[in-house]
């Protein structure tokens, strides 16, 4: 009997017996493997939280109780159990189901959560809103996948522990725990604290003390004595020091124990932390053996685990190989990344130069500040961080690097539209915020050969802060760097772009040629500073300008180019092709190009509007 196909709501889940739940968990794992193998997505983390999510959905009503995921990519099982399993064939596809919690999809999704370490802060805000408005619901923050390596988690916990708000934090420890268990006494006490008899005796003792004359004083004395003995033997946990009642660790794949512990912490009237031990990739051997590989994965063969459609060399791989060459040549070169050694292509570098590769966890601000310290003392640090995560370190870029004009190179991976991860991960903001930073220089390779050349130049030849931004993936062709910034000569219109979007602009120019329009195409290697002389020569000839960019309209390079040209007496019909000023949803990059109007056909259409004076 297939149980999962009949689960569409919490009521359906509660109708199952305890004996049926293990079978349901097996079916969920098979469902995840079958579906993610086709759509791609975050597999290992979701396989690890199957039992935990089933228990949470049974103990809490997520349509009214607020369940915050941190990070949100571990929410697939939650989505399956809350009426969305039929939509899983559209996971991360254009117009389909998001790979992260999304309140517009379901009332059971409490909050958008694509970046790490913020759930406790958000949860505390919801708990305080509950108190202010006199409501009654539970607030749960499910932390996992390294979210506890981010400093924001501790900012939230420090405040939450002092708040005395009714709040539950669940630490899903899947091998990245900050709290290793040391010694036999610690293990013995952990088991003791999770036994039902322990809590029954504790409650009975307190109830008895409450009714006996002087009983409350006796309870307070015994409680202090117990805590003092515990501290002498074990010390206190960081979480208890912050004001949380700490429970655990608990086997995160034991449904009965999870059910008991969740019901226990549900009764608490103050902040509690439940420490749950899970196995990332649980139930699927390839994911258990290589959880980093199956953390975020494209399509694969579910039987063998073999990746499909791979084998191409991408920008990240080219970056990693070039870093190894630089490190061999220059002993001062080091690499810093924030929990993305494999994602940024630094795995080989980390293996060859372990003492010069620093993975700081999900702590982008710390990564940049540390890079500032390294640079100040004469090292050549390269900070490799995805565009969407680099924005978390904006203050440190300003204060700890650029203000002192320190030579730190930022390898901005996943720049531009990344596709299927959607709004929370699109790398379309870095142009706006990096261009606002004094002293910052920004290089934009349009292919992998240019990336290798520009990275070498940024590290060995340039001074001050330098950002080298490049997209996800790659076409696998290591073409030669362009020999000139003028890729196509023309007389009717100047079309400017940079990075890999230049390919769409060239195609747009070819479309225009067929319609009798002769456009000149300029490719910028740097968008800060600009090669304004070359731009001016072209625009004086064509008298019209179009700038295409894979970034926000606000802060785009095109508007500054037009403003600078005006200072040289050039005021010409100008239009801008970019992603606009809103968040871009998930879908393939090609679909998103069409959506925002920066594909070749849309650019050509906009160019014709310039020619007829409609822009």
C-alpha positions in Angstrom: 0.0 0.0 0.0 1.3 3.4 -1.0 0.9 5.7 2.0 2.4 8.9 0.6 0.0 9.4 -2.3 -2.8 9.9 0.2 -1.0 12.5 2.3 -2.2 16.0 1.4 -2.7 17.6 4.8 -1.8 17.3 8.4 -5.1 15.5 9.1 -4.0 12.8 6.6 -0.7 12.5 8.4 -2.2 12.3 11.8 -4.5 9.5 10.6 -1.5 7.2 10.2 -0.6 4.9 13.0 2.9 4.9 14.6 3.6 1.6 12.9 2.9 3.1 9.5 5.3 6.0 9.9 8.6 4.1 9.0 7.0 3.0 5.8 6.0 6.6 5.0 9.5 7.8 5.6 10.9 5.2 3.2 8.3 6.3 0.6 9.3 10.0 1.1 13.0 9.1 0.5 12.2 7.3 -2.7 9.9 10.1 -3.8 12.7 12.6 -3.2 15.3 10.6 -5.1 13.0 10.0 -8.1 12.0 13.6 -8.4 15.2 15.4 -7.7 17.0 13.1 -10.1 15.0 14.7 -12.9 14.7 18.3 -11.7 17.9 18.7 -9.8 17.9 20.3 -6.4 19.1 19.9 -2.8 18.9 16.2 -2.1 21.2 15.2 0.8 20.0 17.7 3.3 16.3 16.7 2.7 17.0 13.0 2.9 18.5 13.7 6.4 15.4 15.4 7.8 12.7 13.0 6.7 11.9 11.6 10.2 12.4 15.0 11.9 10.0 16.7 9.4 7.4 14.0 9.8 7.5 14.4 13.6 7.3 18.2 13.4 4.3 18.1 11.1 2.5 15.7 13.4 3.3 17.6 16.7 2.8 21.1 15.3 0.2 22.6 13.0 2.3 24.5 10.5 -0.7 26.3 9.1 -0.8 28.3 12.3 2.4 27.4 14.2 5.4 29.1 12.5 8.2 26.8 11.3 11.3 28.6 10.1 13.8 26.7 8.0 17.4 27.6 8.2 18.6 27.0 5.5 15.4 26.8 3.5 16.7 24.2 1.1 15.9 21.5 3.7 12.1 22.2 3.3 11.3 19.7 0.5 9.8 17.1 2.9 7.7 19.8 4.5 6.4 20.7 1.1 5.6 17.1 0.3 3.5 16.8 3.5 1.6 20.0 3.1 -0.2 19.4 -0.2 2.4 19.9 -2.8 3.7 16.5 -3.8 1.8 16.6 -7.1 3.8 19.7 -8.0 7.2 18.2 -7.5 7.7 17.5 -11.1 7.9 21.3 -11.5 10.4 21.8 -8.7 12.8 24.7 -9.5 11.3 24.9 -13.0 10.0 28.2 -14.5 6.5 28.9 -13.1 6.8 25.8 -10.9 7.5 24.9 -7.3 10.3 26.8 -5.5 13.2 25.0 -4.0 12.9 27.2 -0.9 10.0 28.1 1.5 7.6 30.5 -0.2 4.5 31.9 1.7 2.7 32.6 -1.6 2.8 28.8 -2.3 1.3 27.8 1.0 0.2 29.2 4.4 2.4 26.5 5.9 5.5 28.3 4.6 6.2 30.8 7.3 9.0 32.8 5.7 11.2 33.0 2.6 14.6 31.5 3.6 17.3 31.2 1.0 20.3 32.4 3.0 21.6 30.9 6.2 21.7 31.8 9.9 18.7 34.2 10.1 15.9 31.8 11.4 16.4 32.5 15.1 16.2 36.3 14.6 13.1 35.9 12.4 11.5 33.4 14.9 12.1 35.8 17.8 10.4 38.5 15.8 7.4 36.3 15.3 7.4 35.3 19.0 7.4 38.9 20.1 4.7 39.7 17.6 2.6 36.9 19.1 3.1 38.4 22.6 2.4 42.0 21.5 -0.8 41.0 19.7 -2.0 38.5 22.3 -2.0 35.5 19.9 -1.3 31.8 20.8 0.9 29.8 18.5 4.3 28.0 18.6 7.4 29.3 16.8 10.1 26.8 15.8 13.4 27.6 14.1 15.0 24.5 12.4 18.7 25.2 12.1 20.9 22.9 10.0 23.4 22.5 7.2 26.0 24.7 8.7 23.7 27.6 9.6 25.2 27.5 13.1 28.6 28.6 11.6 27.1 32.0 10.8 27.5 34.8 13.3 23.9 36.0 12.8 22.6 32.8 14.4 24.4 33.8 17.7 23.2 37.4 17.5 19.6 36.0 17.4 20.2 33.4 20.1 21.8 35.9 22.4 18.7 38.1 22.3 16.3 35.2 22.2 17.8 33.6 25.3 17.3 36.8 27.3 13.8 37.4 25.9 12.0 34.8 28.0 9.7 34.3 24.9 8.2 30.9 24.2 10.5 29.8 21.4 11.9 26.4 20.2 15.2 26.2 18.3 16.0 22.8 16.8 19.7 22.2 15.9 19.8 19.7 13.1 23.4 18.4 13.6 24.3 16.5 10.5 28.0 16.5 11.0 28.7 20.3 11.1 27.9 20.7 14.8 29.7 23.4 16.8 29.2 21.3 19.9 31.1 17.9 19.9 30.2 15.6 22.8 33.2 14.8 24.8 33.6 12.1 27.5 31.5 9.3 29.0 29.7 11.5 31.6 28.4 13.8 28.9 27.0 10.9 26.9 25.5 9.4 30.0 23.8 12.6 31.0 22.5 13.2 27.5 20.8 9.7 27.5 19.5 10.4 31.0 18.0 13.7 30.1 16.0 12.2 27.2 14.4 9.4 29.2 10.7 9.8 30.0 11.2 8.7 33.6 13.7 11.6 34.2 11.1 14.2 33.3 8.2 12.5 35.1 10.2 12.4 38.3 11.3 16.0 37.8 7.7 17.3 37.3 6.4 15.2 40.2 9.1 16.6 42.5 8.3 20.1 41.5 4.6 19.6 41.9 5.1 18.1 45.4 7.3 21.0 46.4 4.7 23.5 45.3 2.1 22.3 47.7 4.4 21.5 50.8 5.1 24.3 53.3 8.4 25.7 52.4 8.5 23.4 49.4 9.4 26.1 46.9 12.5 27.0 48.8 13.5 23.3 48.9 13.0 23.1 45.1 15.0 26.2 44.5 17.9 24.9 46.7 17.8 21.4 45.1 17.7 22.9 41.6 20.7 25.1 42.3 22.6 22.2 43.8 21.9 20.0 40.8 23.0 22.8 38.4 26.2 23.4 40.4 27.0 19.6 40.4 26.3 19.5 36.6 28.5 22.5 36.0 31.3 21.0 38.1 31.1 17.7 36.2 30.3 18.9 32.7 30.4 22.6 32.5 27.4 24.4 30.9 26.6 24.5 27.2 26.9 27.7 25.3 23.2 27.6 24.7 22.4 27.4 28.4 24.7 30.4 29.0 22.6 32.3 26.5 19.4 31.5 28.4 18.1 28.4 26.6 17.0 25.1 28.2 19.1 22.6 26.3 17.8 19.1 25.5 19.6 16.4 23.7 21.3 15.1 21.7 18.5 13.0 20.2 18.6 10.5 17.4 17.0 12.4 14.5 15.9 9.2 12.8 14.1 7.7 15.8 10.4 8.7 15.3 9.2 7.7 18.7 11.9 9.6 20.5 11.5 12.7 18.3 7.7 12.6 18.9 8.3 12.5 22.7 10.9 15.2 22.7 9.0 17.6 20.5 5.9 17.2 22.7 8.1 17.9 25.7 9.7 21.1 24.4 6.3 22.2 23.1 5.1 22.5 26.7 8.0 24.8 27.6 7.1 28.5 28.4 10.7 29.8 27.7 13.4 29.5 25.0 14.5 25.9 24.5 17.1 24.3 22.2 16.7 20.7 21.0 19.9 19.1 19.7 19.0 16.5 17.0 21.6 14.2 15.3 20.9 13.3 11.7 22.8 11.7 8.8 22.9 13.9 5.7 21.9 11.9 2.7 20.2 9.2 4.9 18.9 6.2 3.0 20.7 6.8 -0.3 24.2 5.4 -0.4 25.7 7.8 -2.9 24.4 10.8 -0.9 25.5 9.4 2.4 29.0 8.7 1.1 29.3 12.1 -0.7 26.9 14.5 1.0 28.7 17.5 -0.4 28.3 16.3 -4.0 24.6 15.6 -3.4 24.0 18.8 -1.4 22.9 20.7 -4.6 22.9 18.5 -7.6 21.7 18.5 -11.2 19.8 15.6 -12.8 21.3 12.2 -12.1 20.6 8.5 -12.5 18.7 7.5 -9.4 19.9 3.9 -9.6 23.6 4.5 -9.9 23.8 8.1 -8.7 25.8 9.1 -11.8 25.4 12.7 -12.9 23.7 13.4 -16.2 24.8 16.1 -18.7 28.1 16.8 -16.9 31.6 16.7 -18.1 31.9 20.4 -19.1 34.5 22.7 -17.7 32.9 25.6 -16.0 34.0 29.0 -14.8 34.5 27.7 -11.3 36.8 24.9 -12.4 38.8 27.4 -14.5 39.1 29.7 -11.5 40.3 26.8 -9.3 42.9 25.7 -11.8 44.2 29.2 -12.2 44.4 29.6 -8.5 46.6 26.5 -8.2 48.9 28.0 -10.9 49.1 31.3 -9.1 49.8 29.6 -5.8 52.7 27.6 -7.3 54.1 30.8 -8.8 53.5 33.2 -5.8 53.8 31.8 -2.2 51.8 34.8 -0.8 48.6 33.8 -2.6 45.9 32.3 -0.4 42.2 31.5 -0.9 39.3 32.2 1.4 35.7 30.8 1.0 32.6 30.6 3.1 31.5 27.0 3.2 31.8 26.6 -0.6 35.2 24.9 -1.3 33.7 22.6 -3.9 31.2 25.1 -5.2 33.8 27.7 -5.9 36.2 25.2 -7.5 38.8 25.3 -4.7 38.8 21.6 -3.9 42.1 21.0 -5.8 43.7 24.1 -4.3 42.6 23.0 -0.8 44.2 19.6 -1.3 47.5 21.0 -2.7 47.8 24.0 -0.4 45.8 23.2 2.8 47.7 25.8 4.9 46.8 28.5 2.4 43.1 27.6 1.9 40.7 28.9 4.6 37.0 27.7 4.7 35.5 29.9 7.4 32.0 28.4 7.3 28.9 30.5 6.5 30.5 33.7 7.7 31.0 36.0 4.7 31.6 39.1 6.8 34.4 37.3 8.7 35.9 36.1 5.5 36.2 39.6 4.1 37.5 41.1 7.4 40.1 38.3 7.7 41.2 39.0 4.1 41.7 42.6 5.1 44.0 41.5 7.9 45.9 39.1 5.6 46.4 41.9 3.0 47.5 44.4 5.5 50.3 42.1 6.5 51.5 41.4 3.0 49.6 38.3 1.9 47.6 38.2 -1.4 44.1 36.9 -0.4 41.5 35.8 -3.0 38.0 35.7 -1.5 35.8 33.3 -3.5 32.1 33.9 -2.6 28.9 33.6 -4.6 27.5 36.9 -5.7 24.3 36.3 -3.7 26.3 35.7 -0.5 28.9 38.4 -1.0 26.2 41.0 -0.4 26.1 39.9 3.3 29.6 41.3 3.7 29.0 44.8 2.2 30.0 46.6 5.4 33.3 44.7 5.7 34.1 45.4 2.0 33.8 49.1 2.8 35.3 49.3 6.3 37.9 46.5 6.4 39.2 46.5 2.8 38.4 49.5 0.6 38.7 52.2 3.2 42.4 51.3 3.5 42.7 50.5 -0.2 43.9 47.0 0.6 44.8 44.5 -2.2 42.1 41.9 -1.8 40.8 40.1 -4.8 37.1 39.1 -4.8 36.2 36.1 -7.0 32.5 36.7 -7.5 31.1 33.4 -8.5 27.5 32.9 -9.8 27.3 36.5 -10.9 24.2 37.3 -13.0 21.1 35.1 -13.3 21.7 31.7 -11.8 18.4 30.2 -12.8 16.6 27.5 -10.8 17.4 28.6 -7.2 15.4 31.7 -7.9 15.0 35.1 -6.1 17.2 34.3 -3.1 20.2 33.3 -5.2 20.2 35.5 -8.4 23.5 37.3 -8.6 22.1 40.6 -9.9 22.9 42.9 -7.0 26.7 42.9 -6.9 27.1 45.4 -9.7 25.1 48.0 -7.9 26.8 47.6 -4.5 30.3 47.0 -5.7 30.3 49.9 -8.0 29.4 52.1 -5.0 32.6 51.1 -3.1 35.5 53.6 -3.4 38.7 52.2 -4.9 36.9 49.1 -6.1 37.8 47.8 -9.6 35.6 45.4 -11.3 36.6 43.0 -14.1 34.1 41.0 -16.2 35.4 38.1 -18.3 33.2 37.0 -21.1 34.7 33.5 -21.4 36.9 31.2 -19.3 40.1 32.1 -21.1 39.5 35.7 -20.1 38.8 34.6 -16.6 42.2 33.0 -16.3 43.9 36.1 -17.7 41.9 38.6 -15.6 42.4 36.7 -12.4 46.1 36.5 -12.9 46.1 40.3 -13.6 44.0 41.1 -10.6 46.3 39.1 -8.2 49.7 39.9 -9.6 49.5 43.2 -11.4 46.7 45.4 -9.8 46.6 47.2 -6.5 43.7 47.8 -4.1 40.4 45.9 -4.0 39.5 44.1 -7.3 36.4 42.1 -8.1 36.4 39.5 -10.9 32.8 38.5 -11.5 31.8 35.5 -13.6 28.6 33.3 -14.1 27.6 29.8 -13.0 28.6 27.0 -15.2 30.0 27.6 -18.7 29.8 26.4 -22.2 33.0 24.3 -21.9 34.8 26.2 -24.7 38.1 27.8 -23.6 38.1 30.4 -26.3 40.8 33.0 -26.7 40.5 36.4 -25.0 39.1 39.1 -27.2 41.9 41.1 -28.9 39.8 44.3 -29.1 36.9 45.8 -27.2 35.2 46.4 -30.6 33.8 43.0 -31.6 31.7 44.3 -34.5 32.0 47.5 -36.3 29.0 49.6 -37.3 27.5 53.0 -38.0 23.9 53.0 -36.9 24.0 52.2 -33.2 26.6 51.4 -30.4 25.7 48.3 -28.4 27.7 47.8 -25.2 27.8 44.9 -22.8 30.2 42.8 -20.6 30.5 39.3 -19.3 28.8 36.4 -21.0 25.8 38.6 -21.9 27.9 39.9 -24.8 26.9 36.7 -26.6 23.3 37.8 -26.6 24.3 41.3 -27.8 26.3 39.8 -30.7 23.3 37.7 -31.7 21.1 40.7 -31.5 23.4 42.7 -33.7 23.3 39.9 -36.2 19.5 40.0 -36.2 19.6 43.7 -36.8 22.1 43.2 -39.8 19.5 41.1 -41.5 17.1 44.0 -41.2 19.5 46.5 -42.6 20.7 48.0 -39.2 24.5 48.1 -38.8 25.3 48.1 -35.1 28.7 48.4 -33.5 29.3 46.0 -30.6 31.6 46.9 -27.7 32.7 44.5 -25.0 33.9 46.0 -21.7 36.5 44.2 -19.8 36.2 46.6 -16.8 33.0 48.3 -15.6 35.0 50.2 -13.0 36.8 52.1 -14.3 35.4 52.4 -17.8 37.4 52.7 -21.1 35.5 55.8 -21.8 37.7 57.0 -24.7 36.8 53.9 -26.7 33.1 54.3 -25.9 33.2 58.0 -26.8 34.8 57.3 -30.2 32.1 54.7 -31.0 29.1 56.8 -29.8 30.3 59.9 -31.7 30.2 57.9 -34.8 26.8 56.1 -34.3 24.9 58.8 -32.4 22.9 56.2 -30.6 23.6 54.0 -27.5 22.2 50.7 -26.0 23.7 49.2 -22.9 22.8 45.6 -22.0 23.5 44.2 -18.5 22.6 41.3 -16.3 22.0 43.4 -13.2 19.5 45.7 -11.6 18.5 48.9 -13.3 19.4 50.9 -10.2 23.2 51.3 -10.0 23.7 49.7 -13.5 26.8 50.7 -15.4 24.9 52.0 -18.4 23.5 55.0 -16.6 26.9 56.1 -15.5 28.3 55.6 -19.0 25.5 57.9 -20.4 26.2 60.5 -17.6 29.9 60.5 -18.3 29.3 60.9 -22.0 27.2 63.9 -21.3 30.1 65.5 -19.5 32.0 65.2 -22.8 29.2 66.9 -24.7 27.5 63.7 -26.0 23.8 63.6 -25.4 22.4 60.8 -27.6 19.3 58.6 -27.7 20.1 55.9 -25.1 18.3 52.8 -23.7 19.1 50.2 -21.1 18.4 46.5 -21.2 18.7 45.0 -17.7 16.7 42.9 -15.3 14.7 45.9 -13.9 14.2 46.7 -10.2 12.5 43.6 -8.9 13.4 40.1 -7.7 13.7 37.5 -10.5 12.0 34.1 -10.0 13.3 30.7 -10.7 13.7 29.1 -14.1 16.3 28.3 -16.6 18.7 31.2 -17.5 17.3 31.3 -21.1 13.7 31.5 -19.8 14.7 34.3 -17.4 16.6 36.2 -20.1 13.3 36.3 -22.1 11.3 37.2 -19.0 13.4 40.3 -18.2 14.1 41.2 -21.8 17.8 40.6 -22.2 17.8 37.8 -24.7 18.9 38.5 -28.2 15.5 39.0 -29.7 14.4 41.4 -26.9 17.7 43.4 -27.2 17.2 43.7 -31.0 13.6 44.9 -30.5 14.8 47.5 -28.0 17.5 48.6 -30.4 15.0 49.2 -33.1 13.0 51.4 -30.7 16.1 53.5 -30.2 16.4 53.9 -34.0 12.9 55.2 -34.4 13.2 57.5 -31.3 10.8 55.6 -29.1 13.3 54.8 -26.3 
